[in-house]
Amino acid sequence: MTKFGGLTRRNLLIYFKNLPSVLFSLLTPVIILFLYLLFLRNTFVDAIQENIQGLESLIVQDDVDMLANLLLLSGILGSTLITVSFTALTTIVQDREQKIDYDISATPMKRWQIILSYFTASTLTTFLISLLILGVGIFGFSLEGNLYLSIWNLFKLCGITLLGSISATALFMPIMLLFSTVSASSAFFGILSAAVDFLIGAYIPLSQFSTGIQTLCNIFPGSGITILFRNILMHGVLNEIDRTIDGIDQGAFINSIEDTFCFQTNLFGHSLDCKFLIYYIIVIVMVSLVAMIGMYAKVYKRN
């Protein structure tokens, strides 16, 4: 365990000491923020207001704006988990390119301990940075209005952040083991960072696409994690609006918002609620862990 802890600490330090790597991993969330401020905010607000026609006098505009803000935050968190985990895992490619893996594999550490040290370091890195962004987002938006988040909801958000960190790292680890050079992984990261925001519905709700496209996007665990964030972050505001409406619409507003912004995962035409979504993500994690341990033994041969 001492050797495992030492290698994990070493992998953590490599990432956090490389400032450009940290900044590039946060580039996609920053792009989402600027696009939101310039273009997407009004689009989100307009989409929400379309669902409150006839109820304008009952719903406070600040609550509508807060719903749009929390949609943004869920998208930023979803993309952060993906980009940070991938960037943190670049250490394993660097070690392979620089032949450092030869020295590591020559130690008495077992193969599964070596690969799990990379996995643990990336998971911790992703969790800490995502948790920081979550805290900053909640604090910043709380200055604009009431988020109606309970302490229990905050604990749920931390749990989702941890699950998202584990699932993103587990999913990308087998992919990273296929790269032998940093330039190749960087090229893949460029494609990933361009596509990830569409995959998780950060720009356009997945409900706007066909069932086939929705299924393709929702197979990716990052979409499920974003949906979980969306459910928890927006739950309080939606309940407050529903309380204000006082049943006049018989729950039509909340149902329309949940349908429009995808509060459930659509796989092959079937909707999965949050409980089954969590089970699905855990299964993906277990399969990815088995794959990465098996691939490491094949790809990184002891010298």
C-alpha positions as CSV (number, residue, x, y, z in Angstrom):
1,M,0.0,0.0,0.0
2,T,2.9,2.3,0.6
3,K,4.2,1.8,-2.9
4,F,0.7,2.3,-4.3
5,G,0.2,5.5,-2.3
6,G,3.6,6.8,-3.5
7,L,2.9,6.2,-7.1
8,T,-0.6,7.7,-6.8
9,R,0.9,10.8,-5.2
10,R,3.5,11.1,-7.9
11,N,0.8,11.0,-10.6
12,L,-1.2,13.7,-8.8
13,L,1.8,16.0,-8.6
14,I,2.6,15.5,-12.3
15,Y,-0.8,16.8,-13.2
16,F,-1.1,19.7,-10.8
17,K,2.5,20.9,-11.5
18,N,1.7,21.1,-15.2
19,L,-0.3,24.4,-15.3
20,P,-1.0,24.4,-19.1
21,S,-2.5,20.9,-18.8
22,V,-4.8,22.1,-16.0
23,L,-5.9,25.1,-18.0
24,F,-6.5,23.1,-21.2
25,S,-8.7,20.6,-19.3
26,L,-10.8,23.6,-18.1
27,L,-11.0,25.2,-21.6
28,T,-14.2,23.4,-22.6
29,P,-16.2,24.5,-19.5
30,V,-15.0,28.1,-20.0
31,I,-16.1,28.0,-23.6
32,I,-19.6,26.8,-22.5
33,L,-19.7,29.7,-20.0
34,F,-18.9,32.3,-22.6
35,L,-21.3,30.8,-25.1
36,Y,-24.0,30.8,-22.4
37,L,-23.4,34.4,-21.5
38,L,-23.4,35.5,-25.2
39,F,-26.0,33.3,-26.8
40,L,-27.4,30.3,-24.8
41,R,-28.9,32.1,-21.9
42,N,-31.7,33.7,-23.9
43,T,-32.3,30.5,-25.7
44,F,-32.7,28.6,-22.4
45,V,-34.9,31.3,-20.9
46,D,-37.1,31.4,-24.1
47,A,-37.5,27.6,-24.0
48,I,-38.6,27.7,-20.4
49,Q,-41.0,30.6,-21.0
50,E,-42.7,28.7,-23.8
51,N,-43.8,26.2,-21.1
52,I,-45.3,28.8,-18.8
53,Q,-47.7,30.5,-21.2
54,G,-50.8,31.5,-19.3
55,L,-48.9,31.3,-16.0
56,E,-46.7,34.3,-16.3
57,S,-48.4,36.2,-13.5
58,L,-47.8,33.3,-11.1
59,I,-44.2,32.5,-11.8
60,V,-41.4,34.8,-10.6
61,Q,-39.0,35.8,-13.4
62,D,-36.0,35.2,-11.0
63,D,-37.0,31.6,-10.7
64,V,-37.1,31.2,-14.5
65,D,-33.6,32.8,-14.8
66,M,-32.3,30.5,-12.0
67,L,-33.6,27.4,-14.0
68,A,-31.5,28.6,-17.0
69,N,-28.5,29.2,-14.7
70,L,-28.7,25.7,-13.2
71,L,-29.0,24.2,-16.7
72,L,-25.7,25.9,-17.5
73,L,-24.1,24.6,-14.3
74,S,-25.1,21.0,-15.0
75,G,-23.6,21.2,-18.5
76,I,-20.4,22.7,-17.2
77,L,-20.0,20.0,-14.6
78,G,-20.7,17.3,-17.1
79,S,-18.1,18.5,-19.5
80,T,-15.6,19.2,-16.7
81,L,-15.7,15.6,-15.5
82,I,-14.9,14.4,-19.0
83,T,-12.2,16.8,-20.0
84,V,-10.3,16.8,-16.6
85,S,-10.3,13.0,-16.3
86,F,-9.0,12.6,-19.9
87,T,-6.3,15.2,-19.3
88,A,-5.3,13.7,-16.0
89,L,-4.9,10.3,-17.6
90,T,-2.3,11.8,-20.1
91,T,0.3,10.9,-17.5
92,I,0.1,7.2,-18.5
93,V,0.8,8.1,-22.1
94,Q,3.7,10.4,-21.1
95,D,5.2,7.6,-19.1
96,R,4.9,5.2,-22.0
97,E,6.4,7.6,-24.5
98,Q,9.3,8.5,-22.3
99,K,9.9,4.8,-21.3
100,I,9.2,5.6,-17.7
101,D,6.8,2.7,-17.6
102,Y,9.8,0.4,-18.0
103,D,11.1,1.5,-14.6
104,I,7.6,1.3,-13.0
105,S,6.9,-2.1,-14.3
106,A,10.3,-3.3,-13.1
107,T,9.3,-2.6,-9.5
108,P,7.8,-5.3,-7.2
109,M,4.4,-3.7,-7.6
110,K,1.8,-5.9,-9.2
111,R,0.2,-4.9,-12.5
112,W,-3.2,-4.1,-11.0
113,Q,-1.6,-1.9,-8.4
114,I,0.2,0.1,-11.1
115,I,-2.9,0.7,-13.2
116,L,-5.1,1.4,-10.2
117,S,-2.6,4.1,-9.1
118,Y,-3.2,5.9,-12.4
119,F,-6.9,5.4,-12.0
120,T,-7.0,6.7,-8.4
121,A,-4.9,9.7,-9.2
122,S,-7.1,10.7,-12.1
123,T,-10.3,10.1,-10.1
124,L,-9.1,12.3,-7.2
125,T,-7.9,15.0,-9.6
126,T,-11.3,15.1,-11.4
127,F,-13.3,15.0,-8.2
128,L,-11.4,17.8,-6.6
129,I,-11.5,20.2,-9.6
130,S,-15.2,19.4,-10.3
131,L,-16.1,19.9,-6.7
132,L,-14.4,23.2,-6.8
133,I,-16.4,24.3,-9.9
134,L,-19.6,23.0,-8.3
135,G,-18.9,25.1,-5.2
136,V,-18.0,28.2,-7.2
137,G,-21.1,27.8,-9.3
138,I,-23.5,27.3,-6.4
139,F,-22.0,30.3,-4.6
140,G,-22.0,32.5,-7.6
141,F,-25.6,31.8,-8.6
142,S,-26.8,32.0,-5.0
143,L,-25.8,35.7,-5.2
144,E,-28.4,36.1,-8.0
145,G,-31.3,34.4,-6.2
146,N,-32.5,31.4,-4.2
147,L,-31.4,27.9,-5.5
148,Y,-33.6,26.1,-3.0
149,L,-30.9,23.5,-2.3
150,S,-31.1,21.6,0.9
151,I,-28.0,20.2,2.8
152,W,-29.1,16.7,1.6
153,N,-29.1,17.9,-2.0
154,L,-25.6,19.2,-1.6
155,F,-24.4,15.8,-0.3
156,K,-26.2,14.2,-3.3
157,L,-24.3,16.6,-5.7
158,C,-21.0,15.6,-4.1
159,G,-21.9,11.9,-4.5
160,I,-22.8,12.4,-8.2
161,T,-19.5,14.3,-8.7
162,L,-17.6,11.3,-7.2
163,L,-19.6,8.8,-9.3
164,G,-18.9,11.0,-12.4
165,S,-15.2,11.2,-11.7
166,I,-15.0,7.4,-11.3
167,S,-17.1,6.6,-14.4
168,A,-15.2,9.1,-16.6
169,T,-11.8,7.9,-15.6
170,A,-12.8,4.2,-15.9
171,L,-14.3,4.8,-19.4
172,F,-11.2,6.7,-20.7
173,M,-8.5,4.5,-19.2
174,P,-8.8,1.7,-21.8
175,I,-8.8,4.3,-24.5
176,M,-5.6,6.0,-23.1
177,L,-3.9,2.6,-23.1
178,L,-4.2,2.5,-26.9
179,F,-2.1,5.7,-27.3
180,S,1.7,5.5,-27.4
181,T,2.4,9.2,-27.9
182,V,1.1,12.4,-26.3
183,S,0.5,14.0,-29.7
184,A,-1.9,11.2,-30.6
185,S,-3.9,11.5,-27.3
186,S,-3.9,15.3,-27.8
187,A,-5.4,14.9,-31.2
188,F,-8.1,12.7,-29.8
189,F,-8.7,15.2,-27.0
190,G,-9.4,17.9,-29.6
191,I,-12.1,15.8,-31.2
192,L,-13.5,14.8,-27.8
193,S,-13.7,18.4,-26.4
194,A,-15.5,19.5,-29.6
195,A,-18.1,16.8,-29.4
196,V,-18.6,16.3,-25.7
197,D,-20.9,19.3,-25.1
198,F,-23.3,18.0,-27.8
199,L,-23.1,14.4,-26.4
200,I,-24.2,15.5,-22.9
201,G,-26.8,18.1,-24.1
202,A,-25.0,21.2,-22.8
203,Y,-25.7,23.2,-25.9
204,I,-29.0,21.7,-27.2
205,P,-31.3,19.4,-25.2
206,L,-31.1,15.9,-26.4
207,S,-34.9,15.8,-26.6
208,Q,-34.5,17.9,-29.8
209,F,-32.9,14.9,-31.6
210,S,-34.3,11.6,-32.9
211,T,-34.6,8.5,-30.7
212,G,-31.6,7.0,-32.4
213,I,-29.4,10.0,-31.7
214,Q,-30.6,10.2,-28.1
215,T,-29.7,6.6,-27.6
216,L,-26.3,7.1,-29.1
217,C,-25.6,10.0,-26.8
218,N,-27.1,8.4,-23.7
219,I,-24.9,5.3,-24.0
220,F,-22.1,7.6,-23.0
221,P,-22.1,7.7,-19.2
222,G,-21.3,11.4,-19.2
223,S,-24.8,12.1,-20.5
224,G,-26.3,10.2,-17.6
225,I,-24.2,12.0,-15.0
226,T,-25.3,15.4,-16.5
227,I,-28.9,14.3,-16.2
228,L,-28.3,13.4,-12.5
229,F,-26.8,16.8,-11.9
230,R,-29.8,18.4,-13.7
231,N,-32.3,16.5,-11.5
232,I,-30.7,17.6,-8.2
233,L,-29.7,21.1,-9.1
234,M,-33.1,22.1,-10.6
235,H,-35.3,20.1,-8.2
236,G,-35.7,22.8,-5.6
237,V,-36.5,25.6,-8.0
238,L,-39.0,23.5,-9.9
239,N,-40.7,22.5,-6.6
240,E,-40.9,26.2,-5.6
241,I,-42.5,27.1,-9.0
242,D,-44.9,24.2,-8.6
243,R,-45.8,25.5,-5.1
244,T,-46.4,29.0,-6.5
245,I,-48.6,27.7,-9.2
246,D,-50.5,25.7,-6.6
247,G,-51.7,22.9,-8.9
248,I,-53.5,25.2,-11.4
249,D,-51.8,23.4,-14.3
250,Q,-52.0,20.0,-12.6
251,G,-48.2,19.5,-12.9
252,A,-48.0,20.3,-16.6
253,F,-45.2,22.8,-16.2
254,I,-42.8,20.5,-14.4
255,N,-43.6,17.6,-16.8
256,S,-42.9,19.8,-19.9
257,I,-39.6,21.1,-18.4
258,E,-38.5,17.5,-17.6
259,D,-39.4,16.4,-21.1
260,T,-37.8,19.4,-22.9
261,F,-34.5,19.3,-21.0
262,C,-34.3,15.5,-20.6
263,F,-34.5,14.6,-16.9
264,Q,-34.5,10.9,-17.8
265,T,-32.2,8.9,-20.0
266,N,-33.7,7.6,-23.3
267,L,-32.2,4.4,-24.4
268,F,-33.7,2.6,-27.4
269,G,-37.0,4.3,-26.9
270,H,-37.2,3.4,-23.2
271,S,-36.8,6.0,-20.4
272,L,-34.6,5.2,-17.4
273,D,-35.2,7.0,-14.1
274,C,-32.3,8.1,-11.9
275,K,-32.2,4.9,-9.9
276,F,-31.7,2.7,-13.0
277,L,-29.4,5.3,-14.5
278,I,-27.1,4.9,-11.5
279,Y,-27.1,1.1,-11.9
280,Y,-26.3,1.5,-15.6
281,I,-23.3,3.8,-14.9
282,I,-22.0,1.4,-12.2
283,V,-22.1,-1.5,-14.7
284,I,-20.2,0.6,-17.2
285,V,-17.6,1.3,-14.5
286,M,-17.1,-2.3,-13.6
287,V,-16.7,-3.4,-17.3
288,S,-14.2,-0.6,-17.9
289,L,-12.2,-1.5,-14.8
290,V,-11.9,-5.2,-15.9
291,A,-11.0,-4.0,-19.5
292,M,-8.3,-1.6,-18.3
293,I,-6.6,-4.2,-16.0
294,G,-6.6,-6.8,-18.8
295,M,-5.3,-4.3,-21.4
296,Y,-2.5,-3.0,-19.1
297,A,-1.2,-6.5,-18.7
298,K,-1.1,-6.9,-22.5
299,V,0.1,-3.5,-23.6
300,Y,2.7,-2.8,-20.8
301,K,5.0,-5.8,-20.7
302,R,7.5,-6.2,-17.9
303,N,11.1,-5.8,-19.0
